[in-house]
Structure formats: C-alpha cells, structure tokens
Amino acid sequence: MVWDSFTHMDRWGTNAMPWLGEPIAFGFPPYTFLQYGSSAVAACVLLWFTVTGLRRTPADPDPAGVPVLGRAERWGWLALIAACVATGITVRVIRFFTFFDRIRTPLDIIPTVCFGAGGGLAVGLLLYGVLVRLRRRRGPGDGQQPADEETRTPVPTA
C-alpha cells in the first residue's frame, strides 16, 4: 500500500514528492517507471522462486490421492485454462474500449491485458480443480483403481 502511493498519480507519495509526477523520458513521469520496473523485478523474483522450488522437489512417485493425467487429458486441461485466460483478456479489453475510444500507448493496454489474464487464470484453475475432483469421484468404473480401506486417511473424530 505504501509503495502504491509512490507509483500512482495523485496519491500521498506522488503529492509529497512532486518530481515523481513530472515527465522525464518518453513523456512518462518517474512513478510510471517505478510502477512497471518494480513489477518486472517482482515477476523475476517469482520466476526464480518457482524454478528453485521445482528443482528442489524430490523425484518421489506421486501420492495415491493425486490423479495421474494422460497426455490427452493434460492437453485438454491446458486448453480449458487457456480458453479461460483468453476469455478474461477479451472481457477486460472490451471493457477498456467501452470507456476509452483507443489505445494511446502500450501502457494503456498492458495492465488491462494482465488483469484480464490473471482473472481468467484464477477462474480456469478453480474450474480445473473442481472438474478433476469430480472426475475422481465418479468411481472405479471409469478406469481408476478403487481406493483400499488401508490407503484412505482416517477422519479424526472429536
């Protein structure tokens, strides 16, 4: 919240330091460069964290409760998530053009596309989780092995 006051117009930080609102390069003020620059640094940190975490993951077999998806299933789920992301982007861009008549700079549309992609990704991942969970509940008749009583985790009682 404090950082946002220095990276957005007419906030406490940009009002306290007026030089943050004066154009310096390409007609943009420093707060714009701070906003997009810090977002790029944060994206790099998240990418590093993800890669490091995946490299440290042991190569143990998947737990019994995790469904193993085939190649066609993985592509199907990926297509579902990609369709949700594309829908989110489309909805946000249409909403953008409802309020503004054109794109003046790429900085006008980049946040719109990013927020739309994030919203679509959230919906797609939620839908993926629900559908995989429902797929597992269909039972042993769909090609999955029935769970033995010994492999089930007992439910604690109060």
Backbone bond lengths (Angstrom), bond angles and torsions (degrees), N, CA, C in turn:
res aa  C-N    CA-C-N  psi(-1)  N-CA   C-N-CA  omega(-1)  CA-C   N-CA-C  phi
1 M - - - 1.444 - - 1.526 110.58 -
2 V 1.308 116.70 -41.08 1.461 119.32 179.85 1.523 109.84 -67.28
3 W 1.333 116.70 -42.08 1.470 120.11 -179.16 1.521 110.63 -62.86
4 D 1.334 117.71 -37.62 1.462 121.10 179.31 1.529 111.81 -61.34
5 S 1.322 117.73 -28.48 1.463 119.17 179.62 1.527 111.53 -69.12
6 F 1.329 117.62 -19.75 1.458 121.45 177.63 1.532 112.48 -97.82
7 T 1.319 117.88 -8.78 1.464 120.58 -176.07 1.528 113.54 -117.15
8 H 1.324 117.84 9.74 1.457 121.75 177.42 1.528 109.60 -135.47
9 M 1.309 115.55 146.08 1.457 121.66 -177.70 1.531 111.47 -67.31
10 D 1.307 115.95 146.71 1.471 124.45 175.83 1.522 113.38 60.54
11 R 1.297 116.93 36.33 1.462 121.56 173.67 1.522 108.16 -111.10
12 W 1.315 116.49 175.25 1.453 121.40 -176.79 1.523 112.32 -55.86
13 G 1.330 117.99 -47.27 1.460 121.43 -176.42 1.517 113.16 -65.83
14 T 1.325 116.61 -42.82 1.466 118.80 179.88 1.522 111.33 -74.12
15 N 1.317 118.22 -25.60 1.464 120.33 174.66 1.529 111.11 -76.54
16 A 1.325 117.41 -34.93 1.467 121.15 178.53 1.523 111.34 -72.24
17 M 1.323 117.59 -30.12 1.465 122.60 178.79 1.530 108.02 -123.13
18 P 1.316 117.43 86.64 1.468 120.83 -174.51 1.525 114.24 -59.85
19 W 1.316 118.16 -24.85 1.468 120.20 -179.58 1.521 111.80 -64.90
20 L 1.343 118.35 -18.94 1.464 120.80 177.03 1.528 111.99 -68.68
21 G 1.336 117.10 -20.31 1.455 120.79 -178.90 1.510 115.08 -98.32
22 E 1.326 117.88 -1.24 1.464 121.07 -178.74 1.524 110.24 -90.04
23 P 1.331 118.21 131.15 1.475 120.65 -179.42 1.536 111.63 -60.59
24 I 1.350 115.10 136.37 1.475 119.14 179.85 1.523 112.23 -121.69
25 A 1.317 117.88 -41.62 1.468 120.78 -176.97 1.523 108.91 -142.55
26 F 1.326 115.77 136.22 1.462 122.57 179.35 1.523 111.88 57.26
27 G 1.326 117.36 20.83 1.455 121.61 179.71 1.518 114.44 80.20
28 F 1.328 118.07 8.39 1.457 121.71 -179.10 1.519 110.97 -106.34
29 P 1.331 117.15 143.42 1.461 120.75 177.47 1.535 111.15 -80.12
30 P 1.335 116.87 164.69 1.473 120.17 -179.64 1.528 114.25 -58.28
31 Y 1.348 117.84 -32.86 1.467 117.50 -178.26 1.525 111.63 -62.83
32 T 1.320 118.47 -29.39 1.463 121.16 177.07 1.522 110.55 -67.54
33 F 1.338 116.29 -43.14 1.468 119.63 177.93 1.518 110.90 -66.56
34 L 1.338 117.46 -37.20 1.471 120.46 176.11 1.523 110.83 -63.88
35 Q 1.319 116.25 -42.03 1.468 120.34 -178.34 1.522 111.45 -62.91
36 Y 1.324 116.73 -53.79 1.461 119.82 -176.74 1.526 112.04 -74.75
37 G 1.319 117.03 -33.27 1.466 120.02 178.08 1.518 111.77 -66.26
38 S 1.341 116.95 -44.38 1.465 119.16 179.44 1.526 110.92 -68.45
39 S 1.327 117.55 -31.88 1.470 119.95 175.73 1.526 110.86 -66.51
40 A 1.332 117.24 -39.22 1.473 120.62 178.11 1.528 110.65 -66.18
41 V 1.323 117.19 -41.05 1.474 120.54 177.74 1.534 109.54 -63.48
42 A 1.333 116.94 -43.66 1.472 120.31 179.28 1.529 111.16 -63.36
43 A 1.323 117.77 -38.01 1.471 120.47 177.73 1.533 110.48 -63.89
44 C 1.322 116.94 -39.66 1.472 120.34 177.48 1.525 111.07 -65.19
45 V 1.326 117.02 -40.72 1.471 120.66 178.29 1.529 110.03 -63.81
46 L 1.332 117.83 -42.94 1.465 120.46 178.27 1.528 111.73 -64.16
47 L 1.314 117.10 -39.78 1.459 121.09 177.40 1.522 110.41 -63.80
48 W 1.329 117.43 -45.31 1.469 121.37 177.72 1.523 110.57 -60.43
49 F 1.338 117.45 -44.37 1.457 121.90 -179.97 1.528 110.84 -61.21
50 T 1.328 116.82 -43.21 1.466 121.20 -179.90 1.520 111.48 -65.18
51 V 1.324 117.25 -47.41 1.468 121.16 -179.46 1.527 110.20 -62.89
52 T 1.320 116.96 -43.59 1.465 120.65 179.20 1.525 110.67 -62.78
53 G 1.331 116.58 -43.72 1.459 120.12 179.22 1.518 112.65 -63.78
54 L 1.327 117.39 -39.72 1.462 120.34 179.40 1.526 111.39 -69.74
55 R 1.321 117.45 -34.71 1.464 119.60 178.08 1.520 112.26 -69.16
56 R 1.316 116.95 -29.72 1.470 120.91 -178.38 1.522 112.69 -86.17
57 T 1.321 117.58 -7.21 1.456 120.88 179.91 1.519 109.18 -69.58
58 P 1.337 117.50 127.44 1.465 119.10 179.50 1.525 111.19 -66.29
59 A 1.320 115.39 154.04 1.466 121.62 -178.07 1.528 111.42 -88.82
60 D 1.327 116.68 37.79 1.458 120.97 177.81 1.524 109.47 -72.10
61 P 1.333 116.80 156.28 1.468 118.37 175.93 1.529 110.42 -65.62
62 D 1.321 115.17 157.73 1.457 120.30 -179.60 1.524 110.45 -65.15
63 P 1.335 117.57 144.50 1.468 120.37 176.17 1.528 110.63 -62.93
64 A 1.321 115.89 158.97 1.462 120.81 -176.66 1.527 111.76 -63.41
65 G 1.321 118.47 -28.89 1.453 121.63 -177.64 1.516 114.17 -79.36
66 V 1.329 117.64 -9.27 1.467 120.65 -178.42 1.524 108.62 -95.67
67 P 1.327 118.27 121.61 1.459 119.38 -179.32 1.530 110.96 -70.20
68 V 1.316 115.29 138.20 1.462 120.51 176.15 1.519 107.06 -93.44
69 L 1.315 116.17 119.01 1.456 120.67 -177.02 1.515 110.60 -93.40
70 G 1.313 116.03 140.74 1.452 121.20 175.31 1.521 110.36 -78.16
71 R 1.324 115.35 175.03 1.466 120.12 -177.56 1.529 111.86 -61.68
72 A 1.321 117.16 -44.76 1.463 120.67 -179.81 1.530 111.24 -64.86
73 E 1.325 116.94 -38.57 1.462 120.33 178.35 1.530 111.26 -65.25
74 R 1.323 116.33 -42.25 1.471 119.51 178.57 1.525 110.90 -60.65
75 W 1.331 117.26 -44.38 1.461 120.70 178.88 1.528 110.79 -65.12
76 G 1.325 116.95 -36.59 1.462 120.42 177.80 1.513 112.41 -65.16
77 W 1.330 116.42 -44.74 1.460 120.35 178.47 1.525 110.63 -66.52
78 L 1.332 116.73 -38.98 1.466 120.65 177.67 1.529 110.19 -62.89
79 A 1.329 117.31 -40.67 1.462 121.19 178.06 1.532 110.83 -64.81
80 L 1.332 117.34 -39.17 1.461 121.20 178.16 1.525 110.35 -62.89
81 I 1.324 116.93 -46.84 1.466 120.88 -179.32 1.527 110.26 -66.12
82 A 1.339 117.54 -41.04 1.466 120.87 178.35 1.527 110.71 -63.66
83 A 1.325 117.64 -38.07 1.469 120.72 177.91 1.528 110.64 -65.51
84 C 1.321 116.85 -38.34 1.466 119.93 177.44 1.526 110.80 -66.12
85 V 1.335 117.29 -41.27 1.467 120.90 177.87 1.526 109.86 -63.49
86 A 1.330 117.29 -45.41 1.470 120.83 179.23 1.524 111.06 -62.49
87 T 1.311 117.71 -38.63 1.458 121.34 177.78 1.526 110.81 -65.35
88 G 1.335 116.35 -43.25 1.470 119.84 177.64 1.517 112.14 -60.54
89 I 1.334 116.92 -43.05 1.465 120.87 178.33 1.521 110.25 -63.72
90 T 1.333 116.65 -44.72 1.462 120.92 -178.95 1.520 111.44 -61.17
91 V 1.319 116.97 -44.44 1.460 120.57 -179.87 1.528 110.66 -62.59
92 R 1.337 117.20 -44.03 1.470 119.91 -179.81 1.526 111.80 -66.82
93 V 1.325 118.39 -38.93 1.467 120.58 -179.99 1.532 110.26 -68.22
94 I 1.323 117.48 -40.99 1.468 120.19 176.16 1.523 110.03 -61.25
95 R 1.325 115.75 -41.92 1.469 119.77 177.92 1.529 110.58 -63.56
96 F 1.332 117.15 -38.44 1.467 121.24 177.56 1.523 110.29 -59.88
97 F 1.338 116.37 -47.95 1.460 120.19 -178.06 1.526 112.70 -72.21
98 T 1.333 117.92 -15.71 1.458 120.69 174.23 1.530 110.27 -68.94
99 F 1.338 116.47 -35.78 1.461 120.82 -177.45 1.528 113.73 -96.21
100 F 1.332 117.61 -28.69 1.461 121.75 -178.33 1.524 108.57 -123.46
101 D 1.310 116.79 145.52 1.458 119.99 -175.25 1.523 113.77 -82.87
102 R 1.340 117.69 -23.57 1.470 119.40 -177.52 1.524 110.28 -156.92
103 I 1.322 114.61 170.58 1.467 121.69 176.01 1.522 107.15 -96.28
104 R 1.315 117.09 115.12 1.469 120.32 -178.95 1.522 111.68 -82.08
105 T 1.332 116.62 -42.18 1.474 121.73 178.42 1.518 108.03 -138.57
106 P 1.329 117.99 161.86 1.462 119.49 175.09 1.531 112.49 -60.06
107 L 1.318 116.94 -26.38 1.464 119.46 179.15 1.524 112.18 -68.73
108 D 1.319 117.41 -14.14 1.460 120.23 175.08 1.529 111.23 -74.30
109 I 1.317 117.14 -38.79 1.462 120.70 -171.35 1.535 113.24 -98.33
110 I 1.334 118.05 -23.37 1.471 120.52 -177.82 1.527 112.00 -57.55
111 P 1.343 120.09 -49.81 1.470 118.32 178.32 1.521 112.87 -62.20
112 T 1.327 116.55 -36.32 1.462 120.46 179.21 1.521 110.84 -61.98
113 V 1.326 116.66 -46.18 1.465 121.41 179.73 1.535 110.21 -65.80
114 C 1.327 117.16 -42.74 1.473 120.23 -178.46 1.526 111.68 -64.47
115 F 1.342 117.22 -44.77 1.460 119.62 178.88 1.527 111.12 -66.13
116 G 1.328 117.46 -38.80 1.458 120.30 176.91 1.520 111.90 -63.98
117 A 1.344 116.50 -41.81 1.464 120.49 178.56 1.527 110.73 -65.31
118 G 1.315 116.63 -41.07 1.466 119.94 178.92 1.514 112.44 -64.98
119 G 1.323 116.62 -42.90 1.468 120.00 177.58 1.515 111.79 -64.80
120 G 1.332 117.11 -43.07 1.460 120.73 177.75 1.520 111.85 -64.73
121 L 1.337 116.81 -38.38 1.465 120.71 178.00 1.516 111.03 -64.69
122 A 1.325 117.23 -41.53 1.468 120.41 178.41 1.527 111.03 -61.31
123 V 1.324 116.41 -45.51 1.466 120.05 178.80 1.525 110.24 -65.20
124 G 1.350 117.66 -43.17 1.457 121.29 -179.30 1.516 112.86 -62.63
125 L 1.333 117.36 -42.80 1.463 120.34 179.64 1.521 111.59 -68.56
126 L 1.325 116.85 -37.37 1.465 120.01 176.36 1.525 110.38 -64.34
127 L 1.318 116.86 -45.20 1.462 121.73 178.16 1.524 110.97 -62.35
128 Y 1.338 116.84 -41.79 1.465 121.59 177.10 1.519 110.74 -59.03
129 G 1.333 116.75 -48.02 1.465 120.18 -179.67 1.508 112.72 -60.99
130 V 1.332 116.95 -43.04 1.464 120.76 -179.91 1.527 110.58 -65.89
131 L 1.328 116.99 -44.48 1.465 119.67 -177.30 1.533 112.09 -68.61
132 V 1.331 118.15 -37.72 1.464 119.78 176.77 1.522 109.89 -66.11
133 R 1.319 116.28 -39.42 1.472 120.23 178.75 1.526 110.49 -64.24
134 L 1.335 117.38 -43.24 1.465 120.42 178.26 1.522 111.19 -66.99
135 R 1.309 117.61 -35.60 1.466 122.13 178.44 1.524 110.67 -62.29
136 R 1.329 116.39 -37.77 1.470 120.19 -179.69 1.521 111.26 -71.72
137 R 1.329 117.67 -26.81 1.469 120.53 -177.13 1.517 112.82 -80.65
138 R 1.330 117.74 -10.10 1.469 119.32 -177.41 1.514 112.02 -61.95
139 G 1.301 116.73 -25.92 1.453 118.94 175.25 1.505 113.59 109.27
140 P 1.355 115.71 -177.82 1.456 120.84 -174.90 1.516 114.44 -73.25
141 G 1.305 119.20 -11.30 1.455 120.76 -178.10 1.518 113.62 -72.65
142 D 1.315 117.74 -9.48 1.456 119.93 -177.13 1.528 112.68 -100.82
143 G 1.306 117.34 21.05 1.462 120.55 176.20 1.513 114.60 97.24
144 Q 1.315 118.12 -1.29 1.451 120.45 178.79 1.518 109.69 -96.39
145 Q 1.293 114.66 152.48 1.462 120.48 178.95 1.527 109.79 -76.91
146 P 1.337 118.19 137.87 1.463 119.19 176.37 1.522 109.90 -69.28
147 A 1.306 115.90 145.67 1.464 120.16 179.81 1.531 109.37 -79.23
148 D 1.297 116.39 131.79 1.462 121.43 176.30 1.517 109.52 -75.81
149 E 1.319 115.65 157.21 1.456 119.71 177.99 1.525 110.77 -63.55
150 E 1.351 117.62 -30.92 1.471 119.69 -177.93 1.522 111.54 -72.14
151 T 1.333 118.26 -26.86 1.451 120.21 -176.47 1.527 112.51 -88.90
152 R 1.286 117.24 -12.51 1.477 119.69 179.53 1.533 109.69 -77.59
153 T 1.304 114.27 144.79 1.450 119.42 177.05 1.521 108.44 -81.84
154 P 1.324 117.17 126.56 1.469 117.82 -178.93 1.529 110.65 -69.36
155 V 1.321 115.04 145.57 1.451 121.04 177.89 1.514 108.30 -86.82
156 P 1.349 117.53 124.58 1.463 118.78 -178.95 1.528 110.19 -69.67
157 T 1.307 115.32 143.79 1.462 121.08 177.39 1.519 108.97 -109.03
158 A 1.290 114.75 149.22 1.477 119.29 -176.65 1.498 112.24 -81.58
